[in-house]
Amino acid sequence: MRRFKESELSKTLDLMGGFMGDFYRSLHVDDRIFVKGLISHFPAEVQRILADRYQAFDKPFNANSYIRDMTGKLNALLPAKLIPYFNAGENELRELAKENARRCKRFELNHIRQQHKLPEKSENPVNGIQFPLTASARFVNEFGIAAPEESNSVTLTGALRRMQDEYWWLRQLRKVISRKRETVLIHLGQVNSRKGKYCSDYTVQFRLIQKELQREMLENLIIVNELNESFSLAELSDKNVSNPVNRKNELMTRMSGFEKLSKEAGHKAIFVTITCPSRFHNTYAKSGDPNPKWDGTTPRDAQDYLNNIWRRIRAELDRRSIQQYGFRIAEPQHDGTPHWHMLLFINPIHSDPFKSVINHYALQEDGDKAGAQENRCDFKDIDYSRGSATGYIAKYVSKNVNGEQLDSDIDGGDAIHAAQRVEAWASCWGIRQFQQIGNGSVTVWRELRRLKQLVGLSETFDAIYKAADSGDWAKFVELMGGVFCKRNDQPIRPLYQEKVNEATGEVKQSYFDGVVTLALKGVQYADKEVITRVHEWRIEHQPQRAA
């Protein structure tokens, strides 16, 4: 299986355009108008698939009937207001975002005008920002975008301001179009073991182009501090966990640290796999044939289902005082449906009730169906005489990060190619691939590793610093209170401070909500603050590139 090369991607898309030109020229003029009117709003890859299927029919009547019925089904998957822009380019999306932001502003302006027309003593049943907020939210929802709602981090005014901002609209439009495009391709049978594993070829290509553009952007920008010291954003990106190699190394360091602590405490390691019910799977794994039980749910819906299941499991384990720590990995099955692998450490006396709780909630839906008991929930007790727990999970980490040091992926394919597809899948659906379960503040760990030398606050602080600086996650967690210590009881905590405008001395406020902006500045030990981020930075273009 060949690997995708970024330099080939634009050429591939151009070839698709040439194919469609030849296809249209081969049709009778009436058929050409009919077909083009039905499929021209779809992305190039979708048009190509529909064109291939159209040409497979022996009679124009049958072909036209198919294209009418299929496009009707595909359009039903899309919000009505999104259909005319489903194949929009970046410039068209920017114009749409600008116009939609203006539209939401007009809701507020029209409401203000209506307010001024009312007699002074009249009672207005809808006042304040509620009317423009409701109208804007309804308009946003018509594009398949979830309107922002009031929360701990979002004010009502901030929610309205977001919907009046063209850049907020642009981000949301990009996301919804990307996911709806993949949804359409799933319905066309392009995501399964026989076609595009984990996600469609189109989405993989699109993601690689996106990453190539992001890299170019990072190389064009530098950050400069108050001392006029400057660094390339690309250079900094290569040094942090944005770099897949660094990300993988840190994950494995934390995993092996947890394993070391578990052995010292006499805890048991259990590898847990939880899979979604049949209704979430669009095709069968072996044959690639459509699954008649599939109800149209997306990988994002499946991830939400697994999150809800895990919340119930955690709540029941808490009620039973069964504590656990370790890591969770969300990875796609062949058809893009996520399943979870978890390597968890527990007290051996809790092994049976721990498994019983997970099994109960994992099989709560359709657990009596054929194959559910065998395939939906699985436990493997780690036998240290046959290898380490960290070694057992290493292949899953590699597959979901960069595929390095693997001869092949778990399904027998090219490991690096598979990792590209997994990363594109996670990016498209907004799925968090790795999550730590249990104590150990990664933020404090990373901030301490930024320090260049000991600060001499206390023996405890210096010992924790040395553990972090030397990459000893087990010692770091132990000194921070152990695997079950609550965050508020840990000796060192992240330090957040108000952001201040250096020129005016004013405290900065968030753009949308107008609340005081806090920034990570270092760590706090008892009543002492240790600043790890001492500089103020600004972003500039590379001088030679700007010229």
C-alpha positions as CSV (number, residue, x, y, z in Angstrom):
1,M,0.0,0.0,0.0
2,R,1.6,3.3,-1.1
3,R,2.0,6.3,1.2
4,F,0.5,9.6,0.4
5,K,2.9,12.3,-0.7
6,E,1.9,15.9,-0.1
7,S,3.4,17.1,-3.4
8,E,1.1,14.8,-5.4
9,L,-2.2,15.9,-3.8
10,S,-3.0,19.0,-5.8
11,K,-2.3,17.1,-9.0
12,T,-4.7,14.4,-7.9
13,L,-7.5,16.9,-7.4
14,D,-6.8,18.4,-10.8
15,L,-7.1,15.0,-12.4
16,M,-10.5,14.6,-10.8
17,G,-11.6,17.8,-12.4
18,G,-10.4,16.5,-15.8
19,F,-12.3,13.3,-15.3
20,M,-15.5,15.1,-14.7
21,G,-15.1,17.2,-17.8
22,D,-14.7,14.1,-19.9
23,F,-17.8,12.6,-18.2
24,Y,-20.0,15.5,-18.9
25,R,-18.9,15.7,-22.5
26,S,-19.9,12.0,-23.0
27,L,-23.5,12.8,-22.0
28,H,-26.4,13.9,-24.2
29,V,-27.0,17.6,-23.6
30,D,-30.3,17.1,-21.7
31,D,-28.7,14.4,-19.5
32,R,-25.7,16.7,-19.0
33,I,-27.9,19.5,-17.7
34,F,-29.9,17.1,-15.5
35,V,-26.9,15.4,-13.9
36,K,-24.8,18.5,-13.5
37,G,-27.7,20.2,-11.7
38,L,-27.9,17.3,-9.2
39,I,-24.3,16.7,-8.4
40,S,-22.3,19.9,-9.0
41,H,-22.6,21.0,-5.4
42,F,-20.8,17.9,-4.1
43,P,-17.0,17.7,-3.7
44,A,-14.9,16.4,-6.6
45,E,-14.5,13.0,-5.1
46,V,-18.2,12.5,-4.5
47,Q,-19.0,13.7,-8.1
48,R,-16.4,11.2,-9.4
49,I,-18.0,8.3,-7.5
50,L,-21.5,9.2,-8.7
51,A,-20.3,9.6,-12.2
52,D,-18.7,6.1,-12.1
53,R,-21.9,4.6,-10.9
54,Y,-24.0,6.6,-13.5
55,Q,-21.8,5.2,-16.3
56,A,-22.3,1.6,-15.0
57,F,-26.0,1.6,-16.0
58,D,-26.9,0.4,-19.5
59,K,-29.8,2.8,-20.1
60,P,-30.0,6.6,-19.5
61,F,-33.4,6.3,-17.8
62,N,-32.0,3.9,-15.2
63,A,-28.9,6.0,-14.7
64,N,-30.9,9.2,-14.3
65,S,-33.3,7.5,-11.8
66,Y,-30.4,6.3,-9.7
67,I,-28.7,9.7,-9.7
68,R,-31.9,11.4,-8.7
69,D,-32.6,9.0,-5.8
70,M,-29.1,8.9,-4.5
71,T,-28.5,12.6,-4.6
72,G,-31.8,13.0,-2.8
73,K,-30.6,10.7,0.0
74,L,-27.3,12.5,0.2
75,N,-28.8,15.9,0.3
76,A,-31.0,14.8,3.2
77,L,-27.8,14.4,5.2
78,L,-27.0,18.0,4.8
79,P,-28.5,21.2,6.4
80,A,-30.5,22.9,3.7
81,K,-28.5,26.2,3.9
82,L,-25.2,24.3,3.6
83,I,-26.1,22.6,0.3
84,P,-25.3,25.5,-2.1
85,Y,-21.9,25.9,-0.4
86,F,-21.0,22.2,0.1
87,N,-18.3,22.4,-2.6
88,A,-17.2,25.9,-1.8
89,G,-13.5,26.8,-2.0
90,E,-11.7,28.8,0.7
91,N,-12.4,32.2,-0.8
92,E,-16.2,31.4,-1.1
93,L,-16.2,30.2,2.5
94,R,-14.6,33.4,3.7
95,E,-17.2,35.5,1.8
96,L,-20.0,33.3,3.3
97,A,-18.6,33.7,6.8
98,K,-18.4,37.4,6.4
99,E,-22.0,37.6,5.1
100,N,-23.4,35.4,7.9
101,A,-21.6,37.5,10.5
102,R,-23.2,40.6,9.0
103,R,-26.6,38.8,9.0
104,C,-26.4,38.1,12.8
105,K,-25.4,41.7,13.4
106,R,-28.4,42.9,11.5
107,F,-30.6,40.8,13.9
108,E,-29.4,43.0,16.7
109,L,-29.6,46.3,14.8
110,N,-33.1,45.6,13.7
111,H,-34.1,44.8,17.3
112,I,-32.6,48.0,18.5
113,R,-34.5,50.0,15.9
114,Q,-37.7,48.3,17.0
115,Q,-37.0,49.1,20.6
116,H,-36.6,52.8,19.8
117,K,-40.0,52.8,18.0
118,L,-41.9,51.6,21.1
119,P,-43.6,54.1,23.4
120,E,-41.6,54.8,26.5
121,K,-44.1,53.2,28.9
122,S,-45.0,50.2,26.8
123,E,-44.0,46.8,28.0
124,N,-41.7,45.0,25.7
125,P,-42.1,41.2,26.0
126,V,-38.6,40.6,24.5
127,N,-35.9,42.9,25.8
128,G,-32.1,43.0,26.1
129,I,-30.2,40.7,23.8
130,Q,-32.6,37.7,24.0
131,F,-34.3,38.3,20.7
132,P,-31.1,38.8,18.6
133,L,-29.5,35.9,20.4
134,T,-32.5,33.6,19.7
135,A,-32.7,34.7,16.0
136,S,-28.9,34.3,15.5
137,A,-28.9,30.9,17.1
138,R,-31.7,29.7,14.9
139,F,-29.8,31.0,11.8
140,V,-26.6,29.3,12.9
141,N,-28.4,26.0,13.5
142,E,-29.7,26.1,10.0
143,F,-26.2,25.6,8.8
144,G,-25.8,22.5,10.9
145,I,-23.6,24.4,13.4
146,A,-24.3,24.2,17.2
147,A,-25.0,27.8,18.4
148,P,-22.9,28.9,21.4
149,E,-24.7,28.8,24.7
150,E,-24.2,30.4,28.1
151,S,-21.8,28.5,30.3
152,N,-19.1,29.0,32.9
153,S,-16.8,30.2,30.1
154,V,-19.3,31.9,27.8
155,T,-21.5,34.8,28.6
156,L,-24.8,35.6,26.8
157,T,-23.1,38.6,25.2
158,G,-20.1,36.5,24.3
159,A,-22.4,34.0,22.6
160,L,-24.0,36.7,20.5
161,R,-20.6,38.3,19.7
162,R,-19.3,34.9,18.5
163,M,-22.1,34.6,16.0
164,Q,-21.4,38.1,14.8
165,D,-17.7,37.3,14.1
166,E,-16.7,36.2,10.6
167,Y,-13.6,34.2,11.9
168,W,-15.8,32.3,14.3
169,W,-18.1,31.5,11.3
170,L,-15.2,30.5,9.1
171,R,-13.9,28.0,11.7
172,Q,-17.4,26.5,12.2
173,L,-18.1,26.3,8.5
174,R,-14.8,24.5,7.8
175,K,-15.6,22.0,10.5
176,V,-19.2,21.2,9.6
177,I,-18.3,20.9,5.8
178,S,-15.4,18.6,6.6
179,R,-17.6,16.3,8.7
180,K,-20.6,16.4,6.4
181,R,-18.3,15.6,3.5
182,E,-17.0,12.5,5.3
183,T,-20.5,11.6,6.2
184,V,-21.5,11.6,2.6
185,L,-18.5,9.5,1.6
186,I,-19.4,7.0,4.4
187,H,-22.9,6.7,3.0
188,L,-21.3,6.0,-0.4
189,G,-19.4,3.1,1.0
190,Q,-15.9,4.8,0.8
191,V,-14.9,4.1,4.5
192,N,-14.4,0.4,5.3
193,S,-11.8,-2.4,5.1
194,R,-12.1,-2.7,1.3
195,K,-12.0,1.1,0.4
196,G,-10.6,3.7,2.7
197,K,-9.7,2.3,6.0
198,Y,-10.6,4.5,9.0
199,C,-11.5,7.5,6.8
200,S,-11.9,8.3,3.1
201,D,-9.0,8.8,0.8
202,Y,-10.4,12.3,0.1
203,T,-10.2,13.3,3.8
204,V,-6.7,11.9,4.1
205,Q,-5.6,13.9,1.1
206,F,-7.3,17.0,2.4
207,R,-5.7,16.7,5.8
208,L,-2.2,16.3,4.3
209,I,-2.7,19.4,2.2
210,Q,-3.9,21.2,5.3
211,K,-0.9,20.1,7.3
212,E,1.4,21.2,4.5
213,L,-0.2,24.7,4.5
214,Q,0.1,24.8,8.3
215,R,3.8,24.0,8.1
216,E,4.3,26.7,5.5
217,M,2.5,29.1,7.8
218,L,4.7,28.2,10.8
219,E,7.8,28.7,8.7
220,N,6.6,32.1,7.7
221,L,6.1,33.3,11.3
222,I,8.5,34.0,14.1
223,I,7.9,35.0,17.8
224,V,9.8,37.9,19.2
225,N,10.2,38.8,22.9
226,E,10.9,42.1,24.6
227,L,14.7,41.5,24.3
228,N,14.2,41.1,20.5
229,E,15.1,37.4,20.7
230,S,13.3,35.5,18.0
231,F,12.4,31.9,17.1
232,S,10.7,30.3,14.2
233,L,7.3,28.9,15.1
234,A,8.2,25.8,13.0
235,E,11.3,25.3,15.1
236,L,9.4,25.6,18.4
237,S,6.6,23.2,17.1
238,D,9.3,20.6,16.4
239,K,10.5,20.8,20.0
240,N,7.2,20.4,21.8
241,V,4.5,17.7,21.9
242,S,3.1,18.9,18.6
243,N,6.0,16.8,17.2
244,P,4.7,13.2,16.9
245,V,8.0,11.8,18.1
246,N,8.0,14.0,21.2
247,R,4.3,13.2,21.8
248,K,4.9,9.5,21.6
249,N,8.0,9.6,23.9
250,E,6.1,11.6,26.6
251,L,3.1,9.2,26.4
252,M,5.4,6.2,26.8
253,T,7.3,7.8,29.7
254,R,4.1,8.5,31.6
255,M,2.8,5.0,30.8
256,S,6.0,3.3,32.0
257,G,5.9,5.5,35.1
258,F,2.4,4.3,36.0
259,E,3.5,0.7,35.5
260,K,6.4,1.2,37.9
261,L,4.2,2.6,40.5
262,S,1.7,-0.2,40.1
263,K,4.3,-2.8,40.6
264,E,5.6,-1.1,43.8
265,A,2.0,-0.9,45.1
266,G,1.1,-4.5,44.1
267,H,-1.6,-3.3,41.7
268,K,-3.0,-5.4,38.9
269,A,-2.8,-4.3,35.2
270,I,-5.9,-5.0,33.1
271,F,-6.2,-4.2,29.4
272,V,-9.9,-3.2,28.6
273,T,-11.5,-2.9,25.2
274,I,-15.0,-1.4,24.7
275,T,-16.7,-1.5,21.3
276,C,-19.9,0.2,20.1
277,P,-23.1,-1.7,19.3
278,S,-23.8,-2.9,15.8
279,R,-26.0,0.2,14.9
280,F,-22.8,2.4,14.9
281,H,-21.0,0.3,12.2
282,N,-21.8,1.1,8.6
283,T,-20.1,-2.0,7.1
284,Y,-18.9,-5.5,8.0
285,A,-15.2,-5.9,8.7
286,K,-14.4,-8.9,6.6
287,S,-16.5,-8.4,3.5
288,G,-16.9,-4.6,3.5
289,D,-20.6,-5.1,2.7
290,P,-23.2,-2.7,4.1
291,N,-24.5,-3.4,7.6
292,P,-28.3,-3.3,7.5
293,K,-28.4,-2.5,11.3
294,W,-26.5,0.8,10.8
295,D,-28.7,3.7,11.7
296,G,-26.6,6.4,10.0
297,T,-24.7,7.5,13.1
298,T,-21.2,9.0,12.6
299,P,-17.9,8.3,14.3
300,R,-18.5,11.5,16.4
301,D,-21.8,10.0,17.6
302,A,-20.0,6.8,18.5
303,Q,-17.4,8.7,20.5
304,D,-20.1,10.6,22.4
305,Y,-21.7,7.2,23.1
306,L,-18.5,5.8,24.5
307,N,-17.9,9.0,26.6
308,N,-21.4,8.6,28.1
309,I,-20.7,4.9,28.9
310,W,-17.5,5.8,30.6
311,R,-19.1,8.5,32.7
312,R,-21.6,5.9,34.0
313,I,-18.8,3.4,34.7
314,R,-16.7,6.0,36.5
315,A,-19.7,7.0,38.7
316,E,-20.4,3.4,39.7
317,L,-16.7,2.7,40.4
318,D,-16.6,5.8,42.6
319,R,-19.7,4.6,44.5
320,R,-18.0,1.3,45.1
321,S,-14.7,3.1,46.0
322,I,-12.8,1.3,43.2
323,Q,-10.0,3.5,42.2
324,Q,-8.1,3.2,38.9
325,Y,-5.3,4.9,36.9
326,G,-3.7,4.5,33.5
327,F,-4.5,5.5,29.9
328,R,-7.3,5.4,27.4
329,I,-6.7,5.3,23.7
330,A,-9.6,6.0,21.2
331,E,-8.8,4.5,17.8
332,P,-10.9,3.8,14.7
333,Q,-12.1,0.4,13.5
334,H,-12.0,-0.2,9.8
335,D,-15.2,1.7,9.1
336,G,-14.2,4.8,11.2
337,T,-16.3,3.7,14.3
338,P,-14.1,4.4,17.4
339,H,-13.5,1.8,20.0
340,W,-11.6,2.3,23.3
341,H,-8.5,0.5,24.6
342,M,-7.7,1.2,28.2
343,L,-4.7,0.0,30.2
344,L,-5.8,0.5,33.8
345,F,-4.2,-0.4,37.2
346,I,-6.3,-1.4,40.2
347,N,-6.1,-3.1,43.5
348,P,-6.2,-6.8,42.9
349,I,-9.1,-7.3,45.3
350,H,-11.3,-5.1,43.1
351,S,-10.6,-7.1,39.9
352,D,-13.9,-8.9,39.7
353,P,-16.3,-6.1,40.6
354,F,-14.2,-3.7,38.4
355,K,-14.8,-6.0,35.4
356,S,-18.4,-6.6,36.3
357,V,-19.2,-2.8,36.4
358,I,-17.5,-2.2,33.0
359,N,-19.2,-5.2,31.4
360,H,-22.6,-4.2,32.7
361,Y,-22.6,-0.7,31.2
362,A,-20.8,-1.7,28.0
363,L,-23.5,-4.2,27.3
364,Q,-26.4,-2.2,28.6
365,E,-27.5,-1.4,25.0
366,D,-28.2,-4.5,22.8
367,G,-26.1,-6.7,25.1
368,D,-28.4,-9.6,24.4
369,K,-27.8,-9.5,20.6
370,A,-25.8,-12.2,18.9
371,G,-22.0,-11.6,19.2
372,A,-22.3,-8.9,21.8
373,Q,-20.9,-10.9,24.7
374,E,-17.8,-11.9,22.6
375,N,-17.1,-8.6,20.8
376,R,-18.4,-5.6,22.8
377,C,-16.3,-5.8,25.9
378,D,-13.0,-7.6,26.5
379,F,-10.5,-7.9,29.3
380,K,-6.9,-9.1,29.3
381,D,-5.0,-9.5,32.6
382,I,-1.4,-8.4,32.0
383,D,1.0,-11.3,32.7
384,Y,4.4,-9.7,33.6
385,S,6.1,-13.0,33.1
386,R,5.4,-12.6,29.4
387,G,6.1,-8.9,29.0
388,S,5.4,-5.4,30.4
389,A,2.1,-3.5,30.4
390,T,3.9,-0.6,28.6
391,G,5.2,-2.9,25.9
392,Y,1.7,-4.3,25.4
393,I,0.2,-0.9,24.7
394,A,3.2,0.5,22.8
395,K,1.9,-0.8,19.4
396,Y,-1.4,1.0,20.0
397,V,0.3,4.3,20.8
398,S,2.6,4.0,17.7
399,K,-0.3,3.2,15.4
400,N,-2.2,6.3,16.6
401,V,0.8,8.7,16.6
402,N,3.2,8.1,13.7
403,G,3.5,4.4,13.0
404,E,7.3,4.5,13.6
405,Q,9.1,1.3,14.7
406,L,6.2,-0.9,13.5
407,D,6.6,-3.3,10.6
408,S,2.9,-3.1,10.0
409,D,-0.3,-1.8,11.6
410,I,-2.5,-4.1,13.7
411,D,-4.5,-5.0,10.6
412,G,-1.4,-5.9,8.6
413,G,-1.1,-2.7,6.5
414,D,1.7,-0.2,6.2
415,A,2.1,1.3,9.6
416,I,3.0,4.9,8.6
417,H,0.3,5.0,6.1
418,A,-2.2,3.8,8.7
419,A,-1.0,6.4,11.2
420,Q,-1.7,9.1,8.5
421,R,-5.2,7.8,8.1
422,V,-5.8,7.6,11.9
423,E,-4.6,11.2,12.4
424,A,-6.8,12.5,9.6
425,W,-9.8,10.6,11.1
426,A,-9.2,12.1,14.6
427,S,-8.8,15.6,13.1
428,C,-12.0,15.3,11.0
429,W,-14.2,14.1,13.8
430,G,-12.6,16.1,16.7
431,I,-11.7,12.9,18.6
432,R,-9.2,13.0,21.5
433,Q,-7.0,10.0,20.9
434,F,-5.2,9.8,24.3
435,Q,-6.4,10.5,27.8
436,Q,-4.7,10.0,31.1
437,I,-6.8,8.5,33.8
438,G,-5.7,9.2,37.4
439,N,-3.4,11.6,39.0
440,G,-0.2,13.3,37.7
441,S,-0.4,16.9,36.5
442,V,1.0,17.0,33.1
443,T,0.9,20.8,33.1
444,V,3.1,21.0,36.3
445,W,5.4,18.3,34.8
446,R,5.9,20.3,31.6
447,E,6.3,23.6,33.4
448,L,9.0,22.2,35.7
449,R,10.9,20.8,32.7
450,R,11.0,24.4,31.3
451,L,13.1,25.5,34.4
452,K,16.8,25.6,33.7
453,Q,18.0,25.0,37.3
454,L,16.9,24.5,40.8
455,V,15.3,27.5,42.6
456,G,15.9,26.3,46.1
457,L,12.4,26.8,47.5
458,S,12.4,23.6,49.6
459,E,13.7,20.1,49.6
460,T,10.2,18.9,48.4
461,F,10.1,21.3,45.5
462,D,13.6,20.6,44.4
463,A,13.0,16.8,44.6
464,I,9.9,17.1,42.4
465,Y,11.8,19.4,40.0
466,K,14.6,16.8,39.7
467,A,12.1,14.0,39.0
468,A,10.5,16.0,36.2
469,D,13.7,17.2,34.8
470,S,15.1,13.7,34.6
471,G,12.0,12.3,33.0
472,D,11.1,10.1,36.0
473,W,7.3,10.1,35.9
474,A,6.9,7.5,38.7
475,K,9.0,9.6,41.1
476,F,7.2,12.8,40.1
477,V,3.7,11.3,40.7
478,E,4.9,9.8,44.0
479,L,6.2,13.1,45.3
480,M,3.1,14.9,44.1
481,G,1.0,12.8,46.4
482,G,0.6,9.5,44.6
483,V,-1.7,8.2,41.9
484,F,-4.9,8.8,43.9
485,C,-4.1,12.3,45.3
486,K,-6.6,15.0,44.5
487,R,-5.4,17.9,42.4
488,N,-6.1,20.5,45.2
489,D,-4.0,18.4,47.6
490,Q,-0.9,18.3,45.4
491,P,2.1,20.3,46.7
492,I,2.7,22.1,43.3
493,R,-0.1,23.5,41.1
494,P,-0.2,25.4,37.9
495,L,0.0,29.2,38.2
496,Y,-2.3,31.3,36.2
497,Q,-2.1,35.1,36.2
498,E,-4.0,38.0,34.6
499,K,-2.6,39.0,31.2
500,V,-1.5,42.7,31.2
501,N,-1.0,45.0,28.3
502,E,2.6,46.0,28.7
503,A,2.0,49.3,26.8
504,T,-1.0,50.5,28.8
505,G,-0.8,48.5,32.0
506,E,-4.4,47.5,31.6
507,V,-5.6,43.9,32.4
508,K,-6.5,42.2,29.1
509,Q,-10.0,40.8,28.6
510,S,-11.2,38.0,26.4
511,Y,-12.4,39.2,22.9
512,F,-15.9,37.8,23.0
513,D,-16.9,37.7,26.7
514,G,-15.0,40.6,28.1
515,V,-13.8,38.6,31.1
516,V,-10.3,38.9,32.6
517,T,-7.9,36.7,30.6
518,L,-5.7,34.3,32.5
519,A,-2.5,32.9,31.2
520,L,-0.3,30.0,32.4
521,K,2.8,31.7,33.9
522,G,4.5,28.9,35.9
523,V,3.8,26.9,39.1
524,Q,2.8,27.6,42.6
525,Y,4.3,25.9,45.7
526,A,2.6,26.8,49.0
527,D,2.4,30.6,48.9
528,K,5.4,30.9,46.5
529,E,5.3,31.5,42.8
530,V,7.8,30.2,40.3
531,I,7.6,31.9,36.9
532,T,8.6,29.6,34.1
533,R,7.3,31.9,31.3
534,V,9.3,35.0,31.8
535,H,9.0,36.7,28.4
536,E,6.2,38.5,26.6
537,W,6.0,37.4,23.0
538,R,4.6,38.8,19.8
539,I,4.1,37.1,16.4
540,E,5.7,38.6,13.3
541,H,6.4,37.5,9.7
542,Q,9.8,36.3,8.7
543,P,11.6,39.5,7.5
544,Q,12.7,38.0,4.2
545,R,9.3,36.4,3.5
546,A,7.4,39.6,4.4
547,A,9.6,41.5,1.9
